[in-house]
Amino acid sequence: MKPLPAPNVPGNTEFERFDNAVRQILTVSKAGVLKRSTEEKQTLKPNTNRH
């Protein structure tokens, strides 16, 4: 079984292609971040009844 070929990532140099590939992998939508933040706030509600 042959491995898949490397994806076509734009960039003029090897570093630019690497940087763009990492950016594509690590980029998260704002909606995704807000959804996750809301879920975490609901599960980690602080106890405000303490004095």
N, CA, C and O atoms as a GROMACS GRO file, in nm:
protein
  204
    1MET      N    1   0.084  -0.117   0.000
    1MET     CA    2   0.000   0.000   0.000
    1MET      C    3   0.089   0.124   0.000
    1MET      O    4   0.174   0.141   0.088
    2LYS      N    5   0.069   0.210  -0.097
    2LYS     CA    6   0.150   0.332  -0.109
    2LYS      C    7   0.090   0.443  -0.023
    2LYS      O    8  -0.032   0.455  -0.013
    3PRO      N    9   0.176   0.525   0.038
    3PRO     CA   10   0.123   0.640   0.114
    3PRO      C   11   0.066   0.744   0.018
    3PRO      O   12   0.102   0.748  -0.100
    4LEU      N   13  -0.022   0.827   0.070
    4LEU     CA   14  -0.080   0.934  -0.010
    4LEU      C   15   0.028   1.038  -0.042
    4LEU      O   16   0.118   1.059   0.038
    5PRO      N   17   0.019   1.103  -0.158
    5PRO     CA   18   0.116   1.208  -0.189
    5PRO      C   19   0.094   1.330  -0.099
    5PRO      O   20  -0.014   1.350  -0.044
    6ALA      N   21   0.198   1.408  -0.085
    6ALA     CA   22   0.188   1.529  -0.003
    6ALA      C   23   0.086   1.624  -0.063
    6ALA      O   24   0.077   1.636  -0.185
    7PRO      N   25   0.009   1.692   0.021
    7PRO     CA   26  -0.090   1.787  -0.031
    7PRO      C   27  -0.021   1.906  -0.095
    7PRO      O   28   0.091   1.942  -0.059
    8ASN      N   29  -0.089   1.968  -0.190
    8ASN     CA   30  -0.036   2.087  -0.257
    8ASN      C   31  -0.059   2.208  -0.167
    8ASN      O   32  -0.173   2.252  -0.149
    9VAL      N   33   0.049   2.262  -0.112
    9VAL     CA   34   0.041   2.378  -0.024
    9VAL      C   35   0.112   2.494  -0.092
    9VAL      O   36   0.225   2.479  -0.138
   10PRO      N   37   0.047   2.611  -0.101
   10PRO     CA   38   0.110   2.725  -0.169
   10PRO      C   39   0.229   2.779  -0.090
   10PRO      O   40   0.234   2.769   0.032
   11GLY      N   41   0.324   2.835  -0.162
   11GLY     CA   42   0.441   2.896  -0.101
   11GLY      C   43   0.559   2.893  -0.196
   11GLY      O   44   0.573   2.800  -0.275
   12ASN      N   45   0.643   2.994  -0.190
   12ASN     CA   46   0.758   3.004  -0.279
   12ASN      C   47   0.879   2.928  -0.229
   12ASN      O   48   0.960   2.880  -0.308
   13THR      N   49   0.892   2.917  -0.098
   13THR     CA   50   1.007   2.847  -0.041
   13THR      C   51   0.959   2.731   0.045
   13THR      O   52   0.840   2.720   0.075
   14GLU      N   53   1.050   2.644   0.082
   14GLU     CA   54   1.014   2.531   0.167
   14GLU      C   55   0.957   2.578   0.300
   14GLU      O   56   0.861   2.519   0.351
   15PHE      N   57   1.015   2.685   0.356
   15PHE     CA   58   0.964   2.737   0.483
   15PHE      C   59   0.823   2.793   0.468
   15PHE      O   60   0.738   2.769   0.554
   16GLU      N   61   0.796   2.867   0.360
   16GLU     CA   62   0.662   2.922   0.338
   16GLU      C   63   0.559   2.809   0.324
   16GLU      O   64   0.449   2.819   0.378
   17ARG      N   65   0.594   2.704   0.252
   17ARG     CA   66   0.503   2.591   0.237
   17ARG      C   67   0.478   2.523   0.372
   17ARG      O   68   0.364   2.488   0.403
   18PHE      N   69   0.584   2.505   0.450
   18PHE     CA   70   0.569   2.446   0.583
   18PHE      C   71   0.481   2.535   0.671
   18PHE      O   72   0.390   2.486   0.738
   19ASP      N   73   0.508   2.665   0.672
   19ASP     CA   74   0.431   2.760   0.753
   19ASP      C   75   0.284   2.758   0.713
   19ASP      O   76   0.196   2.757   0.800
   20ASN      N   77   0.256   2.756   0.583
   20ASN     CA   78   0.118   2.755   0.536
   20ASN      C   79   0.049   2.623   0.572
   20ASN      O   80  -0.069   2.622   0.606
   21ALA      N   81   0.122   2.512   0.564
   21ALA     CA   82   0.063   2.383   0.599
   21ALA      C   83   0.028   2.378   0.747
   21ALA      O   84  -0.080   2.331   0.783
   22VAL      N   85   0.117   2.425   0.833
   22VAL     CA   86   0.090   2.426   0.977
   22VAL      C   87  -0.027   2.518   1.007
   22VAL      O   88  -0.112   2.485   1.090
   23ARG      N   89  -0.032   2.632   0.941
   23ARG     CA   90  -0.141   2.728   0.962
   23ARG      C   91  -0.275   2.665   0.923
   23ARG      O   92  -0.376   2.686   0.991
   24GLN      N   93  -0.277   2.588   0.815
   24GLN     CA   94  -0.401   2.521   0.772
   24GLN      C   95  -0.447   2.420   0.876
   24GLN      O   96  -0.567   2.404   0.899
   25ILE      N   97  -0.352   2.351   0.937
   25ILE     CA   98  -0.387   2.248   1.035
   25ILE      C   99  -0.435   2.310   1.166
   25ILE      O  100  -0.531   2.262   1.226
   26LEU      N  101  -0.369   2.417   1.210
   26LEU     CA  102  -0.398   2.473   1.341
   26LEU      C  103  -0.504   2.583   1.343
   26LEU      O  104  -0.542   2.629   1.450
   27THR      N  105  -0.551   2.625   1.227
   27THR     CA  106  -0.651   2.732   1.223
   27THR      C  107  -0.786   2.678   1.269
   27THR      O  108  -0.832   2.573   1.225
   28VAL      N  109  -0.848   2.754   1.359
   28VAL     CA  110  -0.979   2.718   1.413
   28VAL      C  111  -1.074   2.834   1.387
   28VAL      O  112  -1.035   2.950   1.399
   29SER      N  113  -1.197   2.803   1.352
   29SER     CA  114  -1.293   2.909   1.326
   29SER      C  115  -1.332   2.977   1.457
   29SER      O  116  -1.328   2.916   1.564
   30LYS      N  117  -1.371   3.104   1.447
   30LYS     CA  118  -1.413   3.178   1.565
   30LYS      C  119  -1.538   3.115   1.626
   30LYS      O  120  -1.552   3.110   1.748
   31ALA      N  121  -1.628   3.067   1.541
   31ALA     CA  122  -1.749   3.002   1.590
   31ALA      C  123  -1.714   2.878   1.672
   31ALA      O  124  -1.777   2.852   1.775
   32GLY      N  125  -1.616   2.803   1.628
   32GLY     CA  126  -1.574   2.684   1.702
   32GLY      C  127  -1.516   2.719   1.838
   32GLY      O  128  -1.543   2.651   1.937
   33VAL      N  129  -1.438   2.826   1.843
   33VAL     CA  130  -1.379   2.870   1.970
   33VAL      C  131  -1.489   2.917   2.066
   33VAL      O  132  -1.488   2.882   2.184
   34LEU      N  133  -1.584   2.996   2.015
   34LEU     CA  134  -1.691   3.046   2.100
   34LEU      C  135  -1.780   2.933   2.152
   34LEU      O  136  -1.823   2.935   2.267
   35LYS      N  137  -1.806   2.834   2.068
   35LYS     CA  138  -1.888   2.720   2.110
   35LYS      C  139  -1.818   2.643   2.221
   35LYS      O  140  -1.880   2.608   2.321
   36ARG      N  141  -1.690   2.618   2.203
   36ARG     CA  142  -1.614   2.543   2.304
   36ARG      C  143  -1.606   2.622   2.435
   36ARG      O  144  -1.618   2.564   2.543
   37SER      N  145  -1.587   2.754   2.425
   37SER     CA  146  -1.580   2.838   2.543
   37SER      C  147  -1.711   2.835   2.620
   37SER      O  148  -1.711   2.826   2.743
   38THR      N  149  -1.822   2.842   2.548
   38THR     CA  150  -1.954   2.838   2.612
   38THR      C  151  -1.975   2.704   2.682
   38THR      O  152  -2.027   2.700   2.794
   39GLU      N  153  -1.936   2.596   2.617
   39GLU     CA  154  -1.950   2.463   2.679
   39GLU      C  155  -1.868   2.452   2.806
   39GLU      O  156  -1.914   2.394   2.905
   40GLU      N  157  -1.746   2.505   2.804
   40GLU     CA  158  -1.660   2.498   2.922
   40GLU      C  159  -1.714   2.582   3.036
   40GLU      O  160  -1.708   2.542   3.152
   41LYS      N  161  -1.768   2.699   3.004
   41LYS     CA  162  -1.825   2.785   3.108
   41LYS      C  163  -1.944   2.718   3.175
   41LYS      O  164  -1.964   2.732   3.296
   42GLN      N  165  -2.023   2.644   3.098
   42GLN     CA  166  -2.140   2.577   3.154
   42GLN      C  167  -2.099   2.463   3.246
   42GLN      O  168  -2.167   2.436   3.345
   43THR      N  169  -1.991   2.395   3.215
   43THR     CA  170  -1.949   2.282   3.298
   43THR      C  171  -1.865   2.326   3.417
   43THR      O  172  -1.853   2.251   3.515
   44LEU      N  173  -1.807   2.445   3.411
   44LEU     CA  174  -1.720   2.493   3.519
   44LEU      C  175  -1.777   2.615   3.589
   44LEU      O  176  -1.703   2.710   3.617
   45LYS      N  177  -1.907   2.615   3.618
   45LYS     CA  178  -1.967   2.730   3.685
   45LYS      C  179  -1.908   2.743   3.825
   45LYS      O  180  -1.905   2.646   3.900
   46PRO      N  181  -1.861   2.863   3.860
   46PRO     CA  182  -1.802   2.881   3.994
   46PRO      C  183  -1.910   2.884   4.102
   46PRO      O  184  -2.025   2.919   4.075
   47ASN      N  185  -1.872   2.847   4.222
   47ASN     CA  186  -1.962   2.851   4.336
   47ASN      C  187  -1.960   2.991   4.391
   47ASN      O  188  -1.862   3.032   4.453
   48THR      N  189  -2.070   3.067   4.370
   48THR     CA  190  -2.075   3.208   4.414
   48THR      C  191  -2.142   3.224   4.549
   48THR      O  192  -2.163   3.336   4.594
   49ASN      N  193  -2.177   3.113   4.616
   49ASN     CA  194  -2.246   3.122   4.744
   49ASN      C  195  -2.149   3.131   4.862
   49ASN      O  196  -2.193   3.142   4.976
   50ARG      N  197  -2.021   3.127   4.837
   50ARG     CA  198  -1.923   3.137   4.946
   50ARG      C  199  -1.908   3.281   4.990
   50ARG      O  200  -1.924   3.373   4.910
   51HIS      N  201  -1.876   3.300   5.117
   51HIS     CA  202  -1.854   3.436   5.170
   51HIS      C  203  -1.711   3.460   5.197
   51HIS      O  204  -1.675   3.569   5.242
   0.00000   0.00000   0.00000
